[in-house]
Amino acid sequence: MQVTITETSYEIDELEIACQRLDNRNTKIIALHGWQDNSNSFLPLINQMPQYDWYAIDFPGHGLSSWRNKQAHYYFIDYVDDVYRVLQQIAPNEKVIIVGHSMGAMVANLFAACFPDKVKCVIAIEGLACVTTPESEVTAQLRNAIESRAKQSSKRVFKRFDQVVNARLAVSDLDYDNAALIMKRNTQQEEGGIKLLTDLKLKHHSGFRLVQANAKLFVQIQLYQCF
């Protein structure tokens, strides 16, 4: 059964965070997608669990959300701040369930570690803790980030939507239908063809990552009754 999902958004300073909503006035579930994905990742799950109050957001630079400004970059920990700022508008005084996939699961884990008073539980799909860098590679990580930012890149324009989907299939293990579902929200038809809506800066190397010892401080694996 297909449910009725509505589009809304939340303002964070000058950023507009797009969100797909299923309003049931029940337990709130915040859905956080993976890197270069978007909230469409959760549409199949939402259709399977329509009794809950869903908020599936697009992270900045993804889907229909705003890009960060030209001087800003996409630091992983800033997504934790984005979630905090959105939750201040959605549920400032109640605990929520957070479902995260891949990068979104890592964001959810760190958010829950910092704000356990705001989280009922975390459901992590293909992601735990966060990506780390060995201490011996910290300077190389920073150098790679700076060099990647200096490279000029241009938006790739596709003639047909199936070319977009096939490009995504080449770098993932999704089937065609699910890849098409995600890329539908990551693209826009223009006069010259189909362009990607994802910010090119998402592909820049991370300037800083936690080392393993730091990451362990954020990880507390416990079992909770979510539903």
SVG drawing of the C-alpha trace seen along z (x, -y; Angstrom):
<svg xmlns="http://www.w3.org/2000/svg" viewBox="-2 -33 55 39">
<polyline fill="none" stroke="black" stroke-width="0.4" points="0.0,0.0 1.4,-3.4 1.2,-6.0 0.8,-9.8 4.1,-11.5 4.4,-15.3 7.3,-17.6 8.4,-20.1 11.7,-21.8 13.5,-23.3 15.6,-26.4 19.1,-26.3 20.5,-29.8 20.7,-30.1 20.3,-26.4 17.1,-24.8 16.9,-21.2 14.4,-19.2 12.3,-16.6 9.8,-14.0 7.0,-13.5 4.5,-10.9 2.5,-12.4 0.8,-9.9 1.2,-11.6 2.9,-8.5 6.5,-7.7 8.8,-10.0 11.4,-8.4 14.2,-10.5 15.7,-8.9 19.3,-9.8 20.6,-8.7 24.0,-7.7 26.7,-9.7 25.5,-11.0 22.1,-9.4 18.9,-11.2 15.7,-10.6 14.2,-8.5 16.4,-5.7 13.7,-5.3 10.6,-5.3 10.3,-1.5 10.8,-1.3 8.3,-4.0 5.7,-2.2 6.3,1.0 6.0,-0.9 3.3,-3.6 2.0,-3.6 5.0,-5.8 5.6,-9.5 8.4,-9.7 10.9,-12.5 13.3,-11.6 15.7,-14.4 18.1,-15.3 21.5,-16.3 22.9,-19.6 24.4,-19.1 22.1,-16.1 18.7,-15.7 16.6,-18.8 18.4,-20.4 20.6,-23.5 24.3,-23.4 26.7,-24.8 28.2,-28.1 31.2,-28.4 33.6,-28.8 32.3,-25.9 33.1,-22.2 31.3,-19.0 32.8,-18.0 31.3,-14.8 30.7,-16.3 28.7,-19.2 26.0,-16.6 25.7,-15.9 25.0,-19.6 22.5,-19.6 20.5,-16.8 20.6,-18.7 19.3,-21.9 16.5,-20.1 15.5,-18.2 15.2,-21.4 12.4,-22.3 10.8,-18.8 11.0,-17.4 12.7,-19.8 11.3,-18.1 11.0,-14.4 13.1,-11.4 13.1,-10.1 14.1,-7.0 16.9,-7.6 17.2,-5.2 20.5,-5.8 22.0,-4.1 25.8,-4.1 27.0,-7.7 23.6,-8.4 24.1,-5.6 27.5,-7.0 25.9,-10.4 23.2,-8.9 25.7,-7.0 27.6,-10.2 24.5,-12.2 23.2,-9.7 26.5,-9.6 26.4,-13.4 22.7,-13.7 21.4,-10.6 18.6,-12.6 17.2,-13.2 17.3,-9.6 15.1,-6.7 17.3,-4.3 19.4,-4.2 18.8,-1.7 22.1,-1.5 22.1,0.0 25.5,0.7 27.2,-1.8 28.7,-1.9 30.8,-4.6 32.6,-6.6 35.4,-6.4 38.8,-6.8 42.3,-7.6 45.4,-6.0 47.5,-8.5 50.4,-8.0 48.3,-9.2 46.7,-12.3 49.0,-14.8 48.6,-12.8 44.8,-13.0 44.9,-16.8 47.2,-17.2 44.9,-15.0 41.9,-17.1 43.6,-20.4 44.8,-19.1 41.4,-17.7 39.7,-21.1 42.1,-22.8 41.1,-20.6 38.6,-22.1 35.6,-19.9 32.5,-20.5 28.9,-19.1 28.3,-16.1 25.2,-16.4 23.4,-13.3 21.1,-13.1 18.9,-10.4 17.8,-9.3 18.8,-5.7 22.4,-6.9 22.3,-8.5 21.0,-5.3 23.6,-3.1 26.3,-5.5 25.1,-4.9 24.8,-1.1 28.5,-1.1 29.5,-2.3 27.0,-0.4 25.3,2.9 21.8,1.5 19.3,3.0 18.0,0.8 14.7,-0.2 16.3,-1.3 19.1,-3.2 16.5,-5.0 14.5,-5.8 17.5,-7.5 18.7,-9.3 15.2,-10.6 15.7,-13.0 19.3,-13.7 18.7,-15.0 17.0,-17.8 15.9,-18.1 17.2,-21.2 17.3,-22.4 20.7,-20.9 19.9,-17.5 19.7,-16.0 22.1,-17.4 23.0,-16.1 21.8,-18.1 24.5,-16.8 27.2,-19.3 30.5,-18.4 32.3,-19.2 30.9,-16.1 33.6,-14.2 36.4,-16.2 38.6,-14.3 37.9,-14.9 40.4,-17.2 40.1,-15.7 38.9,-12.4 38.9,-10.9 41.6,-8.4 40.4,-5.1 40.9,-5.9 38.7,-9.0 36.0,-7.1 35.7,-4.4 34.7,-7.1 31.5,-7.7 30.5,-4.0 28.4,-2.4 26.5,0.5 23.4,1.3 20.2,3.1 16.9,1.1 13.3,1.9 12.6,-0.6 9.1,0.4"/>
</svg>
